[in-house]
Amino acid sequence: MTKPDFKTYFLEGIHNFNSRKFWEAHESWETLWLEAESDLEQFLQGLIQIAAAYHHIQRGTYRGAPRLLAAGLGRLEAFPLVYCGLDRTTVVAAARGHRDWLETAPKEPLAAGEYPKLRVPDEAEVAPTPLQW
């Protein structure tokens, strides 16, 4: 059985995340996570948890979001902010702020412009190391 094309699914997840289609981002990255090896599995799981948290925030089901943000941030901590060609600097900062915001029991949802976006400086750099994939 062949593995899914990493770049295709990874970029699809980023596009979905940036389009605020968080569940779809989760699904794209989960396709890769199920086949990942070594530390790449942890990196992908962190992204999946962040996407799942924003899915809950978007739906207004805040209860599980702080836990998912904390778990995702914790998994991603071990990796540089630019990893596999993905710059998640803005998302990490926003997720920390949104985790704190959720502790205030917000009454109003996030505005569309308040959701963070992932950045890919150079698509040619989007790839895990051969030992990871």
ZIDA-V148766 format. One line per field, one symbol per residue. ss: DSSP state (2 for helix, 1 for strand, 0 for the rest). phi: phi as a letter, one per 20 degrees, with the letter a starting at -180 (. if undefined). psi: psi as a letter, one per 20 degrees, with the letter a starting at -180 (. if undefined). A space follows every 10 residues. Layout:
ss=???
phi=???
psi=???
This chain:
ss=0000022222 2222222200 0222222222 2220000022 2222222222 2222222220 0222222222 2222220000 0110011022 2222222222 2200000000 0222000010 0022200000 000
phi=.efffgfgff ffffgfgfem dffffgffff gfgfdfclfg gfffffffff ffffffffen efgefgffff ffffffgfdg fdblndedgf ffffffffff gffelfedff fgfeffcecd fbgfefaefg fec
psi=pqqqoggghg hggggggijk mhghgggghh gghhiqrbih ggghhggghg ghghggghij migighgggg gggghihiqq hopkjpojgh gggghgghgg ghijmqhqrq qhiiprqqpn hohhioqrqh ih.
